[in-house]
Amino acid sequence: MAVAALIVTGLYFGREILVPVALAVLFSFVLAPFVIRLQSWRVPRTVSVLVTVFIGFSVMFSLGGLMVSQANRLAQELPGYQQTLRDKIQGLRGFATGGSGTLERASRVLRELDSELQNPAAGRSAIDGLRRQPLDKPIPVEIRQPDPGTLTTLVAIIQPLIQPLTTTGIVVIFVIFILLQRQDLRNRFIRLAGSHDMQRTTAALDDAGQRLSRLFLNQMIVNASFGLLIGIGLTFIGVPSAPLWGLVAAILRFVPYVGSAISAVFPLILAAAVGSGWGMLLMTVALFASLQVIASQVVEPLVYGRSSGLSPVAIVLSASFWTWLWGPIGLVLATPLTVCLVVVGRHVDRLQFFDVLLGNQPALTPPQLVYQRMLAGDPIEASQQAQTYLEDAPLETYYDSILLKGLRLAEADVRLGRLHADRLERILATVSEVVDDLETHEDRVPEEIEVVDARSELARLDGIVPVEDPAPLLAQWQAPGAVLCIPGAGKLDEAAALVLAQLLKRRGIGATAETADALSISRFFSLDVSQTQAFCICYVGQPSDAMVHYAVRRLVKKSKGSRIVVAMLGDTRDAPLSSTRDVTPAAGNFSHVVDTVSELAAGRSSSTALTALAAGVDAALERAGKV
């Protein structure tokens, strides 16, 4: 905090020097692409820089002169609009107050009468004071200043222009210097930032340069087009000094969110003052509103994309901070300076909090977000996240890529002793509601992919993974309770069993999920296994070999020939068991476990499926070899 306070203090008291430097850097990013283009045409660097700077600042000074001339013209015409505007204001006031004028006058009389009754002596004392005043009239005194000389007049004219002209000159010199010494400044910055890690420093410079250049150019193009359309529209409507308001709209649109609204204030006032009715005012409102909606909702998302990398909250906060620090110039520089902070935070580990606080990247990964919603007991937002993800992916992928990883995060906290029983109950309830909500979800059928070159058999290698249609399931595996999904150790395993049972039912297998105490003595002997063809023991964590062997032995005694699938859904893919006649280990994710059970339900083994897949690959390679 002390370092941050020191930096802010230095920025505030050094603004006389830092503001021109920041403006010069801003203009150098805007003009650098044009300099590079001229150099690609074999124009010398010095000539390219001077020509680009001359043309750029000439355009700026021309626009400034146009604004001054339009402002002077408007100042001369304003007195003629005062009476029209005054009449409209009086009309609006009379329409708003209606018949309340009589009531206001009566109220004023009552207030005066009340004050007179409460302090009757005040009125008489005031009259007596007037009577005691002397009748002699005061002598008027007039103070005259001597006529200013030529030097005084010249100083009065030049003095207000000294600071803007000085700042402009400094900015021009800095821009020329930065463009001429761009490579040297880059190399010096790399040396200061750390030449021992040139890869990261170069990546940061390239990222910042590309983002800022793209952002500034896009902003200038969009805002200039917006101002041009505003000027043309106001000209057709008949609002005075339309070019001035077009330039003002283009400049103020650099101010995030409120710039367009501020630029519309004066044109609206003039439209109300010039027109005899309200038609001109309504057309002006429609012009600004329609162009702002088109620019913000259609043009900017297409043109800007993710060029800035800032969140909306970061844009508002940065605008407030830099305006407080540097005034109106800070408002224009707020976005580029914040972009620089985000880039630094993205490439410097100790400043990563800038990227987290100000960047537009999600603060939490999807698995972290679903885990956080589980902890909060919020199935609504978790379901919304799932629905958004399922627009482009199947349900199994969501369960494998997001929900299972969220359960693994919970399991890691369980191992560290951070989750209590109430939290685990909340996680289980949230997962149960999400699974319930996704029960009726139907995956989108992927469109057929056209093969560009039909002569190439290699182009169809990606399509040989599903070698054959899924084999039909045996009838006994389709009965309810054919597969019992049993939690291995706790509530998280019960949540995994719920998901696994739903996925198996979507494959046509009659699956049922049991509760976490299914293997306890009180519940184990009451399990109905009359229709059971297989048990699937679910483990989200990393159970010990003894725990797995104990559960398997108990189920082998009760199963009477049923298969036992040990689903190891934790981070490890090493199953603690080897495949036997009764036990089939399945390590990895939900999809792998479902595929394993589906092969058993079709009367096939994993080795058979792998053999069929290998045969399909060999056949495709053989056809490709013949071609």
C-alpha positions, -999 to 999 in steps of 0.1 A, spaced: 0 0 0 29 24 7 44 17 -27 11 22 -44 5 55 -25 40 67 -35 34 58 -72 0 77 -72 16 107 -56 44 107 -82 19 105 -110 -1 134 -96 27 158 -90 46 148 -121 16 152 -144 30 183 -161 57 160 -176 40 127 -176 8 138 -195 27 150 -226 48 118 -226 17 96 -223 0 115 -251 32 111 -273 32 74 -266 -5 72 -275 1 91 -308 31 70 -316 11 38 -314 -15 54 -337 11 66 -363 35 36 -361 16 14 -386 17 42 -412 55 47 -407 60 10 -411 39 10 -443 60 38 -457 92 20 -448 80 -11 -466 78 11 -497 115 18 -494 110 53 -480 138 62 -455 129 61 -418 134 98 -411 114 108 -441 86 83 -432 84 97 -396 84 133 -406 58 129 -433 36 108 -411 38 132 -382 33 163 -404 1 148 -420 -12 135 -387 -9 167 -368 -20 188 -398 -52 169 -398 -56 175 -360 -48 212 -363 -73 216 -392 -100 199 -372 -92 222 -343 -94 253 -365 -127 241 -378 -140 237 -343 -129 272 -333 -145 288 -364 -178 269 -359 -178 279 -322 -173 316 -330 -201 314 -356 -224 298 -331 -216 324 -304 -227 351 -328 -260 333 -336 -269 324 -301 -287 356 -291 -313 351 -319 -322 317 -304 -327 329 -268 -363 341 -272 -375 309 -289 -359 288 -262 -374 310 -235 -409 307 -249 -406 269 -250 -394 267 -215 -423 289 -203 -447 267 -222 -433 236 -206 -434 252 -172 -470 262 -177 -479 227 -190 -462 211 -160 -477 234 -134 -511 236 -150 -536 253 -126 -512 254 -97 -502 291 -103 -531 304 -81 -523 279 -54 -487 290 -54 -496 327 -51 -521 319 -23 -494 299 -5 -469 328 -8 -495 353 7 -501 329 36 -464 326 43 -459 364 44 -490 368 66 -477 341 90 -443 358 93 -460 391 99 -481 376 127 -451 359 144 -429 391 143 -450 422 139 -422 445 152 -399 435 124 -419 454 98 -422 486 119 -385 486 129 -376 483 92 -398 513 84 -384 534 113 -349 526 102 -357 539 67 -371 571 83 -339 577 103 -316 575 73 -302 608 62 -316 624 31 -283 633 17 -275 614 -15 -242 595 -17 -216 609 -41 -209 584 -69 -173 574 -74 -160 559 -107 -126 543 -110 -111 543 -145 -82 522 -157 -57 537 -181 -58 525 -216 -36 494 -219 -6 496 -242 2 474 -271 26 452 -250 -1 446 -223 -27 436 -249 -2 413 -266 6 396 -233 -31 392 -224 -36 374 -258 -6 352 -257 -6 342 -220 -37 318 -222 -20 301 -252 14 295 -237 6 262 -219 -14 245 -247 12 255 -273 40 243 -250 23 210 -244 16 205 -281 52 212 -290 65 188 -264 41 161 -277 52 166 -313 89 164 -303 83 132 -282 63 116 -310 91 122 -336 117 110 -311 97 78 -302 91 69 -339 127 75 -349 141 55 -320 115 28 -317 138 -1 -320 164 14 -297 138 22 -270 124 -14 -273 159 -29 -268 166 -6 -238 132 -16 -222 141 -53 -227 174 -47 -210 157 -29 -180 129 -54 -178 154 -83 -177 175 -96 -205 177 -130 -188 141 -137 -197 139 -122 -232 111 -145 -243 86 -132 -217 97 -96 -222 94 -98 -259 60 -115 -256 48 -87 -233 60 -60 -257 44 -76 -287 12 -82 -269 10 -46 -256 20 -31 -290 -5 -52 -310 -34 -46 -286 -28 -8 -283 -23 -2 -320 -54 -22 -329 -74 -6 -301 -65 30 -311 -69 25 -348 -103 8 -344 -114 35 -319 -104 63 -343 -121 47 -373 -154 40 -354 -155 73 -336 -146 93 -367 -174 75 -386 -198 82 -358 -190 119 -358 -192 121 -396 -227 106 -396 -238 128 -367 -225 159 -386 -243 149 -418 -275 140 -400 -276 173 -381 -270 192 -413 -300 176 -430 -321 182 -398 -311 219 -398 -292 221 -364 -267 251 -365 -230 244 -365 -235 207 -375 -197 201 -382 -188 213 -347 -212 188 -331 -199 160 -353 -164 167 -341 -175 170 -305 -193 136 -308 -162 119 -323 -140 132 -295 -163 126 -266 -170 91 -278 -135 82 -266 -150 86 -231 -165 52 -222 -203 48 -218 -212 84 -212 -194 102 -240 -221 99 -266 -248 111 -242 -227 141 -232 -221 150 -269 -259 150 -275 -267 177 -249 -258 208 -268 -273 197 -302 -306 189 -284 -307 223 -268 -300 240 -301 -326 219 -319 -352 230 -293 -341 266 -296 -341 268 -334 -372 249 -344 -406 265 -341 -421 231 -329 -407 200 -314 -400 181 -346 -364 191 -349 -357 180 -313 -373 146 -318 -354 140 -350 -321 149 -332 -329 125 -304 -337 97 -329 -304 104 -348 -282 101 -317 -301 71 -302 -301 51 -334 -265 57 -343 -254 49 -307 -273 16 -307 -259 6 -340 -223 16 -330 -223 -1 -296 -244 -32 -303 -234 -40 -339 -202 -22 -351 -180 -23 -320 -184 -60 -312 -175 -68 -348 -146 -44 -351 -131 -44 -316 -137 -80 -307 -113 -88 -278 -87 -62 -287 -88 -43 -254 -89 -73 -231 -106 -52 -203 -137 -60 -184 -165 -33 -183 -160 -27 -146 -123 -21 -152 -131 5 -179 -154 24 -156 -130 23 -126 -100 33 -148 -119 62 -163 -128 75 -128 -92 70 -114 -73 86 -143 -98 115 -145 -93 122 -108 -55 120 -113 -49 138 -146 -82 155 -154 -98 154 -189 -66 141 -205 -67 112 -181 -101 103 -192 -89 99 -228 -58 80 -216 -76 57 -192 -83 28 -215 -48 25 -230 -30 29 -197 -52 2 -182 -45 -21 -212 -8 -17 -204 -14 -27 -168 -33 -58 -179 -5 -68 -203 21 -64 -175 0 -84 -151 -4 -112 -177 34 -116 -182 48 -106 -147 40 -131 -120 41 -107 -91 17 -83 -109 -8 -110 -120 -35 -94 -98 -38 -66 -125 -49 -92 -150 -73 -108 -126 -89 -75 -115 -89 -56 -148 -88 -83 -175 -118 -97 -194 -107 -133 -189 -130 -153 -165 -118 -152 -130 -125 -188 -124 -122 -218 -147 -154 -237 -155 -145 -265 -130 -137 -240 -103 -169 -221 -110 -191 -253 -107 -172 -263 -75 -178 -228 -61 -215 -230 -69 -216 -265 -52 -201 -250 -21 -226 -221 -22 -255 -245 -28 -266 -227 -59 -278 -253 -85 -294 -225 -106 -261 -209 -118 -245 -243 -121 -273 -254 -144 -271 -222 -164 -234 -229 -169 -242 -264 -180 -268 -253 -205 -244 -228 -220 -217 -254 -224 -241 -280 -238 -249 -257 -268 -217 -268 -284 -208 -301 -267 -226 -334 -256 -237 -341 -221 -209 -367 -215 -183 -341 -224 -197 -317 -199 -197 -343 -171 -161 -353 -179 -146 -319 -185 -164 -298 -159 -185 -316 -133 -160 -344 -127 -131 -319 -123 -152 -299 -99 -158 -331 -78 -120 -337 -79 -114 -302 -65 -139 -311 -37 -121 -343 -31 -87 -325 -28 -103 -303 -1 -116 -333 17 -81 -348 19 -69 -316 34 -97 -316 60 -113 -284 47 -148 -297 40 -172 -305 68 -203 -328 66 -227 -299 60 -207 -287 30 -206 -322 16 -244 -325 19 -247 -292 1 -224 -304 -27 -244 -336 -31 -277 -317 -31 -265 -293 -58 -252 -321 -80 -284 -340 -76 -305 -310 -88 -282 -303 -117 -284 -340 -128 -321 -338 -124 -323 -307 -145 -302 -323 -173 -323 -355 -174 -343 -344 -204 -314 -328 -223 -309 -340 -259 -275 -337 -276 -273 -320 -309 -266 -342 -338 -233 -331 -354 -235 -322 -391 -218 -344 -416 -183 -332 -425 -176 -330 -462 -144 -345 -474 -126 -319 -495 -106 -344 -516 -125 -376 -521 -95 -393 -537 -75 -392 -505 -83 -420 -481 -62 -403 -455 -88 -375 -454 -112 -400 -440 -90 -413 -412 -108 -391 -387 -140 -408 -395 -130 -443 -387 -131 -441 -349 -167 -454 -347 -158 -485 -367 -192 -500 -363 -226 -492 -349 -231 -500 -312 -240 -536 -306 -275 -543 -293 -278 -547 -256 -287 -579 -240 -323 -579 -227 -314 -585 -191 -292 -554 -190 -321 -532 -200 -343 -541 -170 -345 -516 -141 -317 -522 -116 -295 -541 -140 -265 -520 -129 -262 -507 -94 -240 -476 -91 -226 -478 -56 -207 -450 -39 -173 -462 -27 -166 -441 3 -187 -409 8 -210 -381 -5 -188 -372 -34 -188 -408 -46 -226 -407 -43 -227 -376 -65 -205 -394 -91 -229 -424 -89 -258 -402 -97 -241 -389 -129 -229 -424 -139 -264 -439 -135 -279 -411 -157 -253 -417 -185 -259 -454 -184 -297 -449 -187 -291 -427 -217 -273 -457 -233 -304 -479 -227 -290 -497 -196 -312 -500 -166 -290 -483 -140 -298 -472 -104 -277 -450 -81 -274 -460 -44 -267 -438 -14 -233 -434 3 -241 -460 30 -249 -488 5 -219 -508 16 -225 -504 53 -237 -534 73 -272 -519 79 -278 -513 42 -257 -539 24 -279 -569 32 -311 -551 22 -299 -543 -14 -322 -558 -40 -299 -575 -65 -325 -598 -81 -321 -581 -115 -286 -569 -111 -261 -579 -138 -232 -556 -126 -221 -535 -97 -203 -503 -104 -183 -490 -75 -175 -453 -79 -145 -435 -64 -138 -398 -70 -108 -398 -48 -78 -421 -45 -88 -450 -22 -64 -474 -8 -60 -509 -22 -74 -524 11 -105 -503 8 -112 -514 -28 -104 -550 -21 -128 -550 9 -157 -536 -12 -150 -560 -40 -150 -590 -17 -183 -581 -1 -199 -576 -35 -185 -609 -49 -201 -628 -21 -235 -611 -28 -233 -608 -65 -237 -645 -74 -219 -642 -107 -226 -605 -115 -198 -584 -129 -181 -558 -107 -168 -526 -123 -144 -505 -102 -147 -469 -115 -117 -449 -105 -126 -413 -114 -98 -396 -95 -68 -378 -110 -48 -411 -113 -55 -435 -141 -38 -465 -125 -64 -489 -113 -55 -508 -81 -70 -540 -95 -62 -561 -125 -90 -574 -147 -104 -608 -137 -134 -630 -145 -156 -610 -121 -139 -577 -117 -133 -551 -144 -114 -519 -135 -122 -487 -154 -100 -456 -147 -104 -422 -161 -137 -404 -166 -174 -411 -169 -173 -418 -206 -147 -445 -202 -167 -462 -174 -199 -460 -195 -181 -475 -225 -168 -503 -203 -203 -511 -189 -218 -508 -224 -194 -534 -238 -204 -558 -209 -240 -551 -216 -235 -560 -253 -217 -592 -244 -184 -579 -255 -151 -573 -237 -127 -544 -238 -102 -565 -258 -128 -573 -284 -136 -536 -289 -99 -528 -292 -94 -555 -317 -123 -542 -338 -109 -507 -336 -74 -518 -346 -89 -538 -375 -107 -507 -388 -75 -486 -386 -55 -512 -404 -81 -515 -432 -81 -477 -437 -43 -475 -438 -43 -504 -463 -67 -485 -486 -47 -453 -482 -16 -473 -492 -33 -486 -524 -41 -450 -534 
